[in-house]
Structures are given as structure tokens and as C-alpha cells.
């Protein structure tokens, strides 16, 4: 947004801190040796999978907040975390009126968007769970 202060406000900082705490709880950590072994045992007949680490982007009224360097074992786990995060954003963005379009996007290590969860999908999933 032109002319807006890019520094997070107290509310933004709390939201980002909460998202980081949740991501750390879900992240899968591996060693360099684990990754080397996985790459050497890869079945090249399978389609290529998005490359880790992932960058999660959280949308708010003032722009986009990023959480970089997040590791997950597969795209299904990435989707589950992105959806859970989008549902959590519903309460935070409701008061601000910013619930249109995408809520959470995920980029692979190359910067390609591999997943996006919009607010409408998050609302449907939240309603189905209640």
C-alpha cells in the first residue's frame, strides 16, 4: 500500500508470533544427511514435488507477512497447515473487513506458488468443523 508504514503493528506482531509458534509445532526437522539420502533414493518416474523449504505468506489489510524456511514432509502436510492458518486468520481479519481473496499462500524453495487457501475455503472448512 502506498504511503503505509511497512513495520508491523502490535496486533500484526502478535499475529505473526502466533503463526510462527504454530508452524514450529508442525515443522519437520531433518539433517543434511537425511536430505541427501532422500534425494539419492528418489524415484525419478514420479512427478517432481515442490521443493522445501517453503515460505508461508499471510495476507492482511496492510500487505503480506512471510514466514520463510518452513519444512514439511509432503504437500498434503503443507496444505493442512495452510488451511489451519487460514482458519485462524478468519477471527483476526474479521474486525478489519479483509476477508476477500487469498488468506495464505505457500511458495516452494524456487519462489513458485504451490498452494493458496482463500478466505471462502477457510470459512467453509471452519463451518463444516463446527
Secondary structure as GFF3:
##gff-version 3
##sequence-region A 1 130
A	DSSP	alpha_helix	10	26	.	.	.	ID=ss1
A	DSSP	alpha_helix	32	40	.	.	.	ID=ss2
A	DSSP	beta_strand	54	60	.	.	.	ID=ss3
A	DSSP	beta_strand	63	70	.	.	.	ID=ss4
A	DSSP	alpha_helix	75	94	.	.	.	ID=ss5
A	DSSP	beta_strand	102	107	.	.	.	ID=ss6
A	DSSP	beta_strand	113	118	.	.	.	ID=ss7
A	DSSP	alpha_helix	119	129	.	.	.	ID=ss8
###
